[in-house]
Amino acid sequence: MRRKQKRVLVALGWYDYRLHRGIEKFAQEHDWHLSANLTREKVIPWGWEGDGILAWLGAGDDLAEFVVQAGKPTVDFSFRRPQLKFARVLEDHAHAAQLVAEHFLSRGFKRFLFYSDADNWSYEERGAGFVGALRRAGRGCAWLRWHRSPESRNDREQWRRKRKWLVSQLRPAPKPLAVFAANDEQALDVLETCESAGLNVPEQVAIVGAENYLLAPDAMHTPISSVDTNLERLGHTGAALLEDLMSGKTAPAKPVRVPAAGIITRKSSDLLAVKHKGVANSLRFIWEHAHQPISVKDMVSVAAMSRRGLHKAFLEHVGRTPGEELQRVRIERAKRLLAESDHKLEVLAGLCGYQSANSFCVAFKRATGLSPKQFQETSLKR
């Protein structure tokens, strides 16, 4: 007897092909029948009958009303309406912010700014995460909120007024300045404002955005660095949770968070703000060769300094020893590979610059408190 095929509605008030790709992969793996015309046509399918709904309940009260009245197992990818007690799978904005903070800190920046232009839950989480990560590192961070400024009004002059306001905020700020923008569009606001104000990017203002969705970024004169927020995995994880709900399992008490995949580094933030030449040369050497079996001895050679002198300079300008920075970069690379691939430990160790699987496992557990396998299993559950 033919098994009944589950019918799932993709009811997203927002579109990104990567999210859809993750949903599509799960649907193919589990023989779902997907209905997704709503995303393109913006037509609410009143009267739809099926087994479950994948929703992104951002703007649009009519869509939220429909999903509530449908009464089907539902997973929401948004936290805009926390009063609706749906199961949720969300981006881990705090993790993304932590990656950006580490990105800037490892380049020696000491002055930081977060920029947002709307009252949006995801922007607030990213901003709070960035401020918190820097506070834990002993650094402060200013937060520019255009939507709370006296100049912000919804009219035809808003775009020009916002750019003028940004100039007034960025021009007097101490340099070099590291700016994390709430998304890529707002990062573009900052970049174009800097260009019109005569501020050099990244020499005076380094910029990182989020979501990695700008069209043809590498064709720009100054391509913008961005956080890959792992949307394909977000879609796949949300679909997996919906499968559980449709099978009668209990929804998790808290939203499931999907960590960011990493930072796509481009010219807008690819700058060493470390004035010490030896340290700057060593840091760049680490970033370019950490996947190879290099050592502190090689870094000493690149810096053209004594081992003791480099150690002291690193502590002063980076806050870590050369060996600690090398390990940090390797472990971060290992985390990304563990989350994105299924390499054997021997292969993974080599890809991260370790000479054996054993030395890699020891270093990884010392840094994270977990074995590589435990970390991978934990990441898959998030």
C-alpha positions as a Markdown table, in Angstrom:
| # | Residue | x | y | z |
|---|---|---|---|---|
| 1 | Met | 0.0 | 0.0 | 0.0 |
| 2 | Arg | 1.3 | 3.4 | -1.0 |
| 3 | Arg | 2.4 | 5.6 | 2.0 |
| 4 | Lys | 0.6 | 8.9 | 2.3 |
| 5 | Gln | 2.8 | 11.8 | 1.2 |
| 6 | Lys | 3.1 | 14.7 | 3.7 |
| 7 | Arg | 2.0 | 18.0 | 2.2 |
| 8 | Val | 3.9 | 21.0 | 3.5 |
| 9 | Leu | 3.2 | 24.7 | 2.8 |
| 10 | Val | 6.1 | 27.1 | 2.5 |
| 11 | Ala | 4.5 | 30.3 | 3.8 |
| 12 | Leu | 7.3 | 32.8 | 3.9 |
| 13 | Gly | 6.8 | 36.5 | 4.0 |
| 14 | Trp | 10.4 | 36.8 | 2.8 |
| 15 | Tyr | 12.5 | 35.1 | 0.2 |
| 16 | Asp | 16.1 | 33.9 | 0.0 |
| 17 | Tyr | 17.1 | 31.1 | -2.4 |
| 18 | Arg | 19.4 | 29.6 | 0.2 |
| 19 | Leu | 16.7 | 29.1 | 2.7 |
| 20 | His | 14.5 | 27.5 | 0.0 |
| 21 | Arg | 17.4 | 25.2 | -1.0 |
| 22 | Gly | 17.7 | 23.8 | 2.5 |
| 23 | Ile | 14.0 | 23.2 | 2.7 |
| 24 | Glu | 14.1 | 21.6 | -0.8 |
| 25 | Lys | 16.9 | 19.2 | 0.2 |
| 26 | Phe | 15.0 | 18.0 | 3.2 |
| 27 | Ala | 11.8 | 17.6 | 1.2 |
| 28 | Gln | 13.6 | 15.4 | -1.4 |
| 29 | Glu | 15.2 | 13.3 | 1.4 |
| 30 | His | 11.8 | 12.7 | 3.0 |
| 31 | Asp | 9.4 | 12.6 | 0.0 |
| 32 | Trp | 7.4 | 15.7 | 1.0 |
| 33 | His | 4.9 | 17.4 | -1.4 |
| 34 | Leu | 5.8 | 21.1 | -1.2 |
| 35 | Ser | 3.5 | 24.0 | -2.0 |
| 36 | Ala | 5.5 | 27.2 | -2.3 |
| 37 | Asn | 3.6 | 29.6 | -4.7 |
| 38 | Leu | 2.8 | 31.9 | -1.8 |
| 39 | Thr | 6.4 | 33.1 | -1.7 |
| 40 | Arg | 6.3 | 34.4 | -5.2 |
| 41 | Glu | 2.7 | 35.4 | -5.6 |
| 42 | Lys | 2.0 | 36.8 | -2.1 |
| 43 | Val | -1.5 | 35.1 | -2.2 |
| 44 | Ile | -2.8 | 33.8 | 1.1 |
| 45 | Pro | -4.1 | 30.3 | 0.4 |
| 46 | Trp | -7.2 | 30.3 | 2.5 |
| 47 | Gly | -8.7 | 26.9 | 2.6 |
| 48 | Trp | -5.4 | 25.0 | 2.1 |
| 49 | Glu | -5.4 | 21.5 | 3.5 |
| 50 | Gly | -2.1 | 19.8 | 4.4 |
| 51 | Asp | 0.1 | 18.4 | 7.2 |
| 52 | Gly | 2.4 | 21.2 | 8.2 |
| 53 | Ile | 3.7 | 24.8 | 7.6 |
| 54 | Leu | 7.1 | 26.3 | 7.3 |
| 55 | Ala | 6.6 | 30.1 | 7.9 |
| 56 | Trp | 8.6 | 33.3 | 8.1 |
| 57 | Leu | 6.1 | 35.6 | 9.9 |
| 58 | Gly | 7.8 | 38.9 | 9.4 |
| 59 | Ala | 5.7 | 41.8 | 8.0 |
| 60 | Gly | 2.1 | 41.0 | 7.0 |
| 61 | Asp | -0.6 | 40.4 | 9.6 |
| 62 | Asp | -2.7 | 38.6 | 7.1 |
| 63 | Leu | -0.2 | 35.8 | 6.7 |
| 64 | Ala | 0.2 | 35.4 | 10.4 |
| 65 | Glu | -3.6 | 35.2 | 10.8 |
| 66 | Phe | -3.8 | 32.5 | 8.2 |
| 67 | Val | -1.1 | 30.4 | 9.8 |
| 68 | Val | -2.7 | 30.7 | 13.2 |
| 69 | Gln | -6.1 | 29.7 | 11.9 |
| 70 | Ala | -4.7 | 26.8 | 9.9 |
| 71 | Gly | -4.0 | 25.0 | 13.1 |
| 72 | Lys | -1.3 | 22.8 | 11.6 |
| 73 | Pro | 2.2 | 21.9 | 13.0 |
| 74 | Thr | 4.2 | 25.0 | 12.2 |
| 75 | Val | 7.8 | 26.1 | 12.4 |
| 76 | Asp | 8.5 | 29.9 | 12.2 |
| 77 | Phe | 11.9 | 31.2 | 11.1 |
| 78 | Ser | 11.2 | 34.6 | 12.6 |
| 79 | Phe | 10.8 | 35.9 | 16.1 |
| 80 | Arg | 8.9 | 39.1 | 15.2 |
| 81 | Arg | 5.7 | 37.7 | 16.9 |
| 82 | Pro | 6.9 | 36.0 | 20.1 |
| 83 | Gln | 3.4 | 36.0 | 21.4 |
| 84 | Leu | 2.5 | 33.2 | 18.8 |
| 85 | Lys | 3.6 | 30.0 | 20.5 |
| 86 | Phe | 5.1 | 28.3 | 17.4 |
| 87 | Ala | 8.2 | 26.2 | 17.3 |
| 88 | Arg | 11.0 | 28.3 | 16.0 |
| 89 | Val | 14.3 | 27.8 | 14.2 |
| 90 | Leu | 16.3 | 31.0 | 14.2 |
| 91 | Glu | 19.7 | 32.4 | 13.2 |
| 92 | Asp | 22.2 | 32.5 | 16.1 |
| 93 | His | 22.8 | 36.2 | 15.9 |
| 94 | Ala | 24.9 | 36.3 | 19.0 |
| 95 | His | 27.3 | 33.7 | 17.4 |
| 96 | Ala | 27.5 | 35.8 | 14.2 |
| 97 | Ala | 28.3 | 38.9 | 16.2 |
| 98 | Gln | 31.0 | 37.0 | 18.1 |
| 99 | Leu | 32.6 | 36.0 | 14.8 |
| 100 | Val | 32.6 | 39.7 | 13.7 |
| 101 | Ala | 34.1 | 40.9 | 17.0 |
| 102 | Glu | 36.9 | 38.3 | 16.8 |
| 103 | His | 37.5 | 39.2 | 13.1 |
| 104 | Phe | 38.0 | 42.9 | 14.1 |
| 105 | Leu | 39.9 | 42.2 | 17.3 |
| 106 | Ser | 42.3 | 39.8 | 15.6 |
| 107 | Arg | 43.2 | 42.7 | 13.2 |
| 108 | Gly | 44.0 | 45.0 | 16.1 |
| 109 | Phe | 41.0 | 47.3 | 16.1 |
| 110 | Lys | 40.3 | 49.2 | 19.3 |
| 111 | Arg | 37.3 | 51.4 | 18.3 |
| 112 | Phe | 34.0 | 49.8 | 17.4 |
| 113 | Leu | 30.6 | 50.8 | 16.1 |
| 114 | Phe | 27.3 | 48.9 | 15.4 |
| 115 | Tyr | 24.9 | 50.5 | 12.9 |
| 116 | Ser | 21.2 | 49.7 | 12.4 |
| 117 | Asp | 18.5 | 51.6 | 10.7 |
| 118 | Ala | 15.2 | 49.9 | 11.8 |
| 119 | Asp | 13.6 | 48.5 | 14.9 |
| 120 | Asn | 14.0 | 44.8 | 14.0 |
| 121 | Trp | 14.4 | 41.9 | 16.4 |
| 122 | Ser | 17.3 | 40.4 | 14.4 |
| 123 | Tyr | 19.2 | 43.7 | 14.2 |
| 124 | Glu | 18.8 | 44.1 | 18.0 |
| 125 | Glu | 20.1 | 40.6 | 18.7 |
| 126 | Arg | 23.1 | 41.2 | 16.4 |
| 127 | Gly | 23.9 | 44.5 | 18.0 |
| 128 | Ala | 23.5 | 43.2 | 21.5 |
| 129 | Gly | 25.7 | 40.3 | 20.6 |
| 130 | Phe | 28.4 | 42.5 | 19.2 |
| 131 | Val | 28.4 | 44.9 | 22.1 |
| 132 | Gly | 28.5 | 41.9 | 24.5 |
| 133 | Ala | 31.3 | 40.1 | 22.7 |
| 134 | Leu | 33.5 | 43.3 | 22.8 |
| 135 | Arg | 32.7 | 44.0 | 26.4 |
| 136 | Arg | 33.9 | 40.5 | 27.3 |
| 137 | Ala | 37.1 | 41.3 | 25.4 |
| 138 | Gly | 37.5 | 44.6 | 27.5 |
| 139 | Arg | 36.4 | 46.9 | 24.6 |
| 140 | Gly | 33.5 | 49.4 | 24.3 |
| 141 | Cys | 31.2 | 49.8 | 21.3 |
| 142 | Ala | 29.0 | 52.7 | 20.2 |
| 143 | Trp | 25.6 | 51.9 | 18.6 |
| 144 | Leu | 24.1 | 54.1 | 15.9 |
| 145 | Arg | 20.4 | 53.7 | 15.5 |
| 146 | Trp | 19.2 | 55.8 | 12.6 |
| 147 | His | 15.5 | 55.1 | 13.3 |
| 148 | Arg | 15.9 | 56.7 | 16.8 |
| 149 | Ser | 17.5 | 59.8 | 15.6 |
| 150 | Pro | 15.5 | 63.1 | 15.5 |
| 151 | Glu | 16.2 | 63.3 | 11.7 |
| 152 | Ser | 14.5 | 60.0 | 10.9 |
| 153 | Arg | 11.1 | 60.5 | 9.1 |
| 154 | Asn | 9.4 | 58.5 | 6.4 |
| 155 | Asp | 9.3 | 60.9 | 3.5 |
| 156 | Arg | 11.0 | 61.4 | 0.1 |
| 157 | Glu | 14.0 | 63.0 | 1.7 |
| 158 | Gln | 14.7 | 60.1 | 4.1 |
| 159 | Trp | 17.5 | 58.5 | 2.0 |
| 160 | Arg | 19.4 | 61.8 | 1.7 |
| 161 | Arg | 18.8 | 62.7 | 5.3 |
| 162 | Lys | 20.1 | 59.3 | 6.5 |
| 163 | Arg | 23.3 | 59.7 | 4.5 |
| 164 | Lys | 23.9 | 63.2 | 5.8 |
| 165 | Trp | 23.3 | 62.0 | 9.3 |
| 166 | Leu | 25.8 | 59.1 | 8.8 |
| 167 | Val | 28.4 | 61.5 | 7.6 |
| 168 | Ser | 27.9 | 63.6 | 10.8 |
| 169 | Gln | 28.4 | 60.5 | 12.9 |
| 170 | Leu | 31.3 | 58.8 | 11.1 |
| 171 | Arg | 33.5 | 61.8 | 10.2 |
| 172 | Pro | 34.4 | 62.9 | 13.8 |
| 173 | Ala | 34.7 | 59.3 | 15.1 |
| 174 | Pro | 38.2 | 58.3 | 16.2 |
| 175 | Lys | 40.0 | 56.3 | 13.6 |
| 176 | Pro | 40.7 | 53.5 | 12.6 |
| 177 | Leu | 37.1 | 52.5 | 13.3 |
| 178 | Ala | 35.6 | 49.0 | 12.9 |
| 179 | Val | 31.9 | 49.0 | 11.9 |
| 180 | Phe | 29.5 | 46.0 | 12.0 |
| 181 | Ala | 26.3 | 46.8 | 10.1 |
| 182 | Ala | 23.0 | 45.0 | 10.9 |
| 183 | Asn | 22.8 | 43.6 | 7.3 |
| 184 | Asp | 24.5 | 44.0 | 3.9 |
| 185 | Glu | 22.3 | 46.8 | 2.7 |
| 186 | Gln | 23.2 | 48.9 | 5.8 |
| 187 | Ala | 26.8 | 48.0 | 5.3 |
| 188 | Leu | 26.5 | 49.5 | 1.8 |
| 189 | Asp | 25.0 | 52.6 | 3.4 |
| 190 | Val | 28.1 | 52.9 | 5.5 |
| 191 | Leu | 30.5 | 52.2 | 2.6 |
| 192 | Glu | 28.9 | 54.8 | 0.2 |
| 193 | Thr | 28.7 | 57.3 | 3.0 |
| 194 | Cys | 32.4 | 56.9 | 3.7 |
| 195 | Glu | 33.1 | 57.3 | 0.0 |
| 196 | Ser | 31.1 | 60.5 | -0.2 |
| 197 | Ala | 32.7 | 61.9 | 3.0 |
| 198 | Gly | 36.3 | 61.1 | 1.8 |
| 199 | Leu | 36.8 | 58.4 | 4.5 |
| 200 | Asn | 39.1 | 55.6 | 3.2 |
| 201 | Val | 37.7 | 52.0 | 3.5 |
| 202 | Pro | 39.2 | 50.0 | 5.1 |
| 203 | Glu | 42.2 | 52.2 | 6.2 |
| 204 | Gln | 40.0 | 54.6 | 8.2 |
| 205 | Val | 36.7 | 52.7 | 8.5 |
| 206 | Ala | 36.6 | 48.9 | 8.2 |
| 207 | Ile | 33.1 | 47.4 | 7.5 |
| 208 | Val | 31.4 | 44.0 | 7.9 |
| 209 | Gly | 27.8 | 43.4 | 7.0 |
| 210 | Ala | 25.6 | 40.3 | 7.5 |
| 211 | Glu | 23.6 | 37.8 | 5.4 |
| 212 | Asn | 26.0 | 37.9 | 2.4 |
| 213 | Tyr | 23.3 | 38.8 | -0.2 |
| 214 | Leu | 24.6 | 41.7 | -2.1 |
| 215 | Leu | 24.6 | 41.2 | -5.9 |
| 216 | Ala | 28.0 | 41.0 | -7.5 |
| 217 | Pro | 30.0 | 42.1 | -4.5 |
| 218 | Asp | 33.3 | 41.3 | -6.0 |
| 219 | Ala | 32.6 | 43.7 | -8.9 |
| 220 | Met | 32.5 | 46.6 | -6.4 |
| 221 | His | 35.5 | 48.9 | -6.1 |
| 222 | Thr | 35.5 | 47.9 | -2.4 |
| 223 | Pro | 33.8 | 44.6 | -1.9 |
| 224 | Ile | 32.0 | 44.3 | 1.4 |
| 225 | Ser | 32.9 | 41.6 | 4.0 |
| 226 | Ser | 29.8 | 39.8 | 5.3 |
| 227 | Val | 28.7 | 37.1 | 7.7 |
| 228 | Asp | 27.4 | 33.9 | 6.0 |
| 229 | Thr | 24.4 | 33.3 | 8.3 |
| 230 | Asn | 24.0 | 29.7 | 7.1 |
| 231 | Leu | 20.5 | 30.1 | 5.6 |
| 232 | Glu | 20.6 | 26.8 | 3.8 |
| 233 | Arg | 21.2 | 25.0 | 7.0 |
| 234 | Leu | 18.5 | 27.1 | 8.6 |
| 235 | Gly | 16.0 | 25.9 | 6.1 |
| 236 | His | 17.1 | 22.2 | 6.4 |
| 237 | Thr | 17.0 | 22.4 | 10.3 |
| 238 | Gly | 13.5 | 24.0 | 10.2 |
| 239 | Ala | 12.2 | 21.3 | 7.9 |
| 240 | Ala | 13.7 | 18.6 | 10.1 |
| 241 | Leu | 11.9 | 20.1 | 13.2 |
| 242 | Leu | 8.6 | 20.2 | 11.2 |
| 243 | Glu | 9.0 | 16.6 | 10.4 |
| 244 | Asp | 9.3 | 15.8 | 14.1 |
| 245 | Leu | 6.2 | 17.9 | 14.9 |
| 246 | Met | 4.1 | 16.2 | 12.1 |
| 247 | Ser | 5.2 | 12.9 | 13.6 |
| 248 | Gly | 3.7 | 13.8 | 17.0 |
| 249 | Lys | 6.9 | 14.8 | 18.8 |
| 250 | Thr | 6.9 | 17.7 | 21.3 |
| 251 | Ala | 8.1 | 21.1 | 20.2 |
| 252 | Pro | 11.3 | 22.3 | 21.9 |
| 253 | Ala | 10.7 | 24.8 | 24.8 |
| 254 | Lys | 13.1 | 27.3 | 23.3 |
| 255 | Pro | 13.9 | 28.4 | 19.7 |
| 256 | Val | 16.5 | 26.2 | 18.0 |
| 257 | Arg | 19.5 | 28.4 | 17.0 |
| 258 | Val | 21.6 | 27.8 | 13.9 |
| 259 | Pro | 25.2 | 29.1 | 14.1 |
| 260 | Ala | 26.7 | 31.3 | 11.4 |
| 261 | Ala | 28.9 | 29.5 | 8.9 |
| 262 | Gly | 31.6 | 32.1 | 9.1 |
| 263 | Ile | 32.8 | 35.5 | 7.7 |
| 264 | Ile | 33.3 | 36.0 | 4.0 |
| 265 | Thr | 36.3 | 38.4 | 4.2 |
| 266 | Arg | 36.6 | 41.0 | 1.4 |
| 267 | Lys | 38.4 | 44.3 | 1.0 |
| 268 | Ser | 36.1 | 46.4 | 3.2 |
| 269 | Ser | 37.6 | 44.8 | 6.4 |
| 270 | Asp | 40.8 | 43.1 | 5.2 |
| 271 | Leu | 43.1 | 45.5 | 7.0 |
| 272 | Leu | 45.5 | 45.1 | 9.9 |
| 273 | Ala | 45.0 | 47.9 | 12.3 |
| 274 | Val | 48.1 | 46.9 | 14.1 |
| 275 | Lys | 50.8 | 49.5 | 13.7 |
| 276 | His | 53.6 | 47.2 | 14.8 |
| 277 | Lys | 55.1 | 45.9 | 11.6 |
| 278 | Gly | 56.4 | 42.6 | 13.0 |
| 279 | Val | 53.1 | 41.7 | 14.6 |
| 280 | Ala | 51.1 | 42.7 | 11.5 |
| 281 | Asn | 53.4 | 40.6 | 9.2 |
| 282 | Ser | 53.0 | 37.6 | 11.6 |
| 283 | Leu | 49.2 | 37.9 | 11.7 |
| 284 | Arg | 48.9 | 38.0 | 8.0 |
| 285 | Phe | 51.2 | 35.0 | 7.8 |
| 286 | Ile | 49.0 | 33.1 | 10.2 |
| 287 | Trp | 45.8 | 33.9 | 8.3 |
| 288 | Glu | 47.4 | 32.8 | 5.0 |
| 289 | His | 49.2 | 29.7 | 6.2 |
| 290 | Ala | 47.5 | 28.4 | 9.4 |
| 291 | His | 46.3 | 25.4 | 7.4 |
| 292 | Gln | 49.9 | 24.4 | 6.9 |
| 293 | Pro | 52.3 | 22.9 | 9.5 |
| 294 | Ile | 53.8 | 26.3 | 10.5 |
| 295 | Ser | 55.1 | 27.1 | 14.0 |
| 296 | Val | 56.0 | 30.1 | 16.1 |
| 297 | Lys | 59.6 | 29.8 | 14.7 |
| 298 | Asp | 58.2 | 30.6 | 11.2 |
| 299 | Met | 56.4 | 33.6 | 12.6 |
| 300 | Val | 59.6 | 34.9 | 14.3 |
| 301 | Ser | 61.3 | 34.6 | 10.9 |
| 302 | Val | 58.5 | 36.5 | 9.1 |
| 303 | Ala | 58.5 | 39.2 | 11.8 |
| 304 | Ala | 62.3 | 39.6 | 11.7 |
| 305 | Met | 62.3 | 39.8 | 15.5 |
| 306 | Ser | 63.6 | 37.7 | 18.4 |
| 307 | Arg | 61.2 | 35.1 | 19.8 |
| 308 | Arg | 61.0 | 37.0 | 23.1 |
| 309 | Gly | 60.4 | 40.4 | 21.4 |
| 310 | Leu | 57.6 | 38.9 | 19.2 |
| 311 | His | 56.0 | 37.3 | 22.3 |
| 312 | Lys | 56.0 | 40.7 | 24.1 |
| 313 | Ala | 54.7 | 42.6 | 21.1 |
| 314 | Phe | 51.8 | 40.1 | 20.5 |
| 315 | Leu | 50.7 | 40.4 | 24.1 |
| 316 | Glu | 50.7 | 44.2 | 23.8 |
| 317 | His | 49.0 | 44.5 | 20.5 |
| 318 | Val | 46.8 | 41.4 | 20.2 |
| 319 | Gly | 46.3 | 40.3 | 23.8 |
| 320 | Arg | 47.5 | 36.8 | 23.1 |
| 321 | Thr | 50.9 | 35.1 | 22.4 |
| 322 | Pro | 51.8 | 34.1 | 18.9 |
| 323 | Gly | 51.2 | 30.5 | 19.7 |
| 324 | Glu | 47.8 | 31.2 | 21.2 |
| 325 | Glu | 46.7 | 33.2 | 18.1 |
| 326 | Leu | 47.9 | 30.4 | 15.8 |
| 327 | Gln | 45.9 | 27.9 | 17.8 |
| 328 | Arg | 42.8 | 30.1 | 17.8 |
| 329 | Val | 42.8 | 30.5 | 14.0 |
| 330 | Arg | 43.3 | 26.8 | 13.5 |
| 331 | Ile | 40.5 | 25.9 | 15.9 |
| 332 | Glu | 38.1 | 28.3 | 14.3 |
| 333 | Arg | 38.9 | 26.8 | 10.9 |
| 334 | Ala | 38.3 | 23.3 | 12.4 |
| 335 | Lys | 34.9 | 24.4 | 13.8 |
| 336 | Arg | 33.8 | 25.6 | 10.4 |
| 337 | Leu | 34.9 | 22.4 | 8.7 |
| 338 | Leu | 33.3 | 20.2 | 11.3 |
| 339 | Ala | 30.0 | 22.0 | 10.8 |
| 340 | Glu | 30.1 | 21.9 | 7.0 |
| 341 | Ser | 31.8 | 18.6 | 6.1 |
| 342 | Asp | 32.2 | 15.0 | 7.1 |
| 343 | His | 36.0 | 14.7 | 6.6 |
| 344 | Lys | 37.8 | 11.9 | 8.5 |
| 345 | Leu | 39.8 | 13.2 | 11.5 |
| 346 | Glu | 43.2 | 12.5 | 9.7 |
| 347 | Val | 42.1 | 14.7 | 6.8 |
| 348 | Leu | 40.6 | 17.4 | 9.0 |
| 349 | Ala | 43.8 | 17.6 | 11.1 |
| 350 | Gly | 45.8 | 18.1 | 7.9 |
| 351 | Leu | 43.4 | 20.8 | 6.6 |
| 352 | Cys | 43.9 | 22.7 | 9.9 |
| 353 | Gly | 47.7 | 22.5 | 10.0 |
| 354 | Tyr | 48.1 | 19.7 | 12.5 |
| 355 | Gln | 50.5 | 16.9 | 11.9 |
| 356 | Ser | 48.4 | 14.1 | 13.3 |
| 357 | Ala | 44.8 | 13.4 | 14.3 |
| 358 | Asn | 45.9 | 12.9 | 17.9 |
| 359 | Ser | 47.5 | 16.3 | 18.2 |
| 360 | Phe | 44.5 | 17.9 | 16.6 |
| 361 | Cys | 42.1 | 16.2 | 19.0 |
| 362 | Val | 44.1 | 17.2 | 22.0 |
| 363 | Ala | 44.3 | 20.8 | 20.9 |
| 364 | Phe | 40.6 | 20.9 | 20.0 |
| 365 | Lys | 39.4 | 19.5 | 23.3 |
| 366 | Arg | 41.7 | 21.9 | 25.2 |
| 367 | Ala | 40.2 | 24.8 | 23.4 |
| 368 | Thr | 36.5 | 23.9 | 23.4 |
| 369 | Gly | 36.1 | 21.3 | 26.1 |
| 370 | Leu | 34.7 | 18.9 | 23.5 |
| 371 | Ser | 36.1 | 16.3 | 21.2 |
| 372 | Pro | 35.7 | 17.0 | 17.5 |
| 373 | Lys | 33.0 | 14.4 | 17.3 |
| 374 | Gln | 31.1 | 15.8 | 20.3 |
| 375 | Phe | 31.4 | 19.3 | 18.8 |
| 376 | Gln | 30.0 | 18.1 | 15.5 |
| 377 | Glu | 27.1 | 16.3 | 17.1 |
| 378 | Thr | 26.3 | 19.4 | 19.2 |
| 379 | Ser | 26.4 | 21.6 | 16.1 |
| 380 | Leu | 24.0 | 19.3 | 14.2 |
| 381 | Lys | 21.5 | 19.6 | 17.1 |
| 382 | Arg | 21.6 | 23.4 | 17.2 |
